[in-house]
Amino acid sequence: MPHIAVKMLKGRTEEQKKKIAVALTNALIESLSVPRAYISLSIEDYTAEEWQDVFAQEVDNKGASIYVEPDYDPKDLL
């Protein structure tokens, strides 16, 4: 614990995914002083169509649990 779940549009390379996984893991280690052994991270890819449902469930109207709010309309991705 903690676990990070990254959800994003399809199209990133495996190298990009590994790079963000390392960066986020290191950020947790540095900012929370948590051992690497306790950290897990998953990455899920979605089409623009699938993202509409993910955005509605995971982002829209989540209030205080969203620490960085997006400034775009997900429909613009279609």
C-alpha positions as a Markdown table, in Angstrom:
| # | Residue | x | y | z |
|---|---|---|---|---|
| 1 | Met | 0.0 | 0.0 | 0.0 |
| 2 | Pro | -0.2 | 2.5 | -1.7 |
| 3 | His | -1.5 | 1.4 | -5.1 |
| 4 | Ile | -1.6 | 3.7 | -8.1 |
| 5 | Ala | -4.0 | 3.0 | -11.0 |
| 6 | Val | -3.2 | 5.0 | -14.2 |
| 7 | Lys | -6.0 | 5.1 | -16.7 |
| 8 | Met | -5.4 | 6.6 | -20.1 |
| 9 | Leu | -6.0 | 6.6 | -23.8 |
| 10 | Lys | -4.4 | 3.8 | -25.8 |
| 11 | Gly | -1.4 | 4.7 | -27.8 |
| 12 | Arg | 1.5 | 5.0 | -25.4 |
| 13 | Thr | 4.5 | 2.7 | -25.9 |
| 14 | Glu | 5.7 | 0.2 | -23.4 |
| 15 | Glu | 8.7 | 2.4 | -22.8 |
| 16 | Gln | 6.5 | 5.4 | -21.9 |
| 17 | Lys | 4.5 | 3.2 | -19.5 |
| 18 | Lys | 7.6 | 1.9 | -17.8 |
| 19 | Lys | 9.0 | 5.5 | -17.5 |
| 20 | Ile | 5.8 | 6.8 | -15.9 |
| 21 | Ala | 5.7 | 3.8 | -13.6 |
| 22 | Val | 9.2 | 4.5 | -12.4 |
| 23 | Ala | 8.5 | 8.2 | -12.0 |
| 24 | Leu | 5.3 | 7.7 | -10.0 |
| 25 | Thr | 6.9 | 5.0 | -7.8 |
| 26 | Asn | 9.9 | 7.3 | -7.0 |
| 27 | Ala | 7.5 | 10.1 | -6.2 |
| 28 | Leu | 5.7 | 7.9 | -3.6 |
| 29 | Ile | 9.0 | 6.8 | -2.1 |
| 30 | Glu | 10.2 | 10.4 | -1.8 |
| 31 | Ser | 7.0 | 12.1 | -0.7 |
| 32 | Leu | 5.5 | 9.5 | 1.6 |
| 33 | Ser | 8.7 | 7.8 | 2.8 |
| 34 | Val | 7.2 | 4.4 | 1.9 |
| 35 | Pro | 9.4 | 1.4 | 1.0 |
| 36 | Arg | 9.4 | 0.3 | -2.6 |
| 37 | Ala | 8.2 | -3.1 | -1.6 |
| 38 | Tyr | 4.8 | -1.7 | -0.5 |
| 39 | Ile | 4.1 | 0.1 | -3.8 |
| 40 | Ser | 2.0 | -1.3 | -6.7 |
| 41 | Leu | 1.0 | 0.3 | -9.9 |
| 42 | Ser | -1.3 | -0.7 | -12.7 |
| 43 | Ile | -1.8 | 0.9 | -16.2 |
| 44 | Glu | -5.1 | 0.5 | -18.1 |
| 45 | Asp | -5.5 | 1.7 | -21.7 |
| 46 | Tyr | -8.8 | 2.8 | -23.2 |
| 47 | Thr | -10.2 | 3.9 | -26.5 |
| 48 | Ala | -11.8 | 7.3 | -26.7 |
| 49 | Glu | -15.2 | 5.7 | -26.7 |
| 50 | Glu | -14.4 | 3.6 | -23.6 |
| 51 | Trp | -12.9 | 6.7 | -21.9 |
| 52 | Gln | -16.4 | 8.4 | -21.8 |
| 53 | Asp | -17.6 | 5.8 | -19.3 |
| 54 | Val | -14.3 | 5.8 | -17.3 |
| 55 | Phe | -14.4 | 9.6 | -17.1 |
| 56 | Ala | -18.0 | 9.6 | -15.9 |
| 57 | Gln | -17.3 | 6.9 | -13.2 |
| 58 | Glu | -13.8 | 7.8 | -12.1 |
| 59 | Val | -13.4 | 11.6 | -12.6 |
| 60 | Asp | -16.7 | 13.5 | -13.1 |
| 61 | Asn | -18.3 | 14.7 | -9.8 |
| 62 | Lys | -15.8 | 13.0 | -7.6 |
| 63 | Gly | -15.3 | 16.1 | -5.5 |
| 64 | Ala | -12.6 | 16.0 | -2.8 |
| 65 | Ser | -11.1 | 12.7 | -3.9 |
| 66 | Ile | -9.8 | 14.3 | -7.2 |
| 67 | Tyr | -6.6 | 16.3 | -6.4 |
| 68 | Val | -5.9 | 17.4 | -9.9 |
| 69 | Glu | -9.0 | 18.3 | -12.0 |
| 70 | Pro | -8.9 | 18.0 | -15.7 |
| 71 | Asp | -9.8 | 21.0 | -17.9 |
| 72 | Tyr | -11.3 | 19.4 | -21.0 |
| 73 | Asp | -14.5 | 17.8 | -22.2 |
| 74 | Pro | -14.0 | 14.1 | -22.8 |
| 75 | Lys | -16.4 | 14.2 | -25.7 |
| 76 | Asp | -13.7 | 16.3 | -27.5 |
| 77 | Leu | -11.6 | 13.1 | -27.7 |
| 78 | Leu | -14.2 | 11.4 | -29.9 |
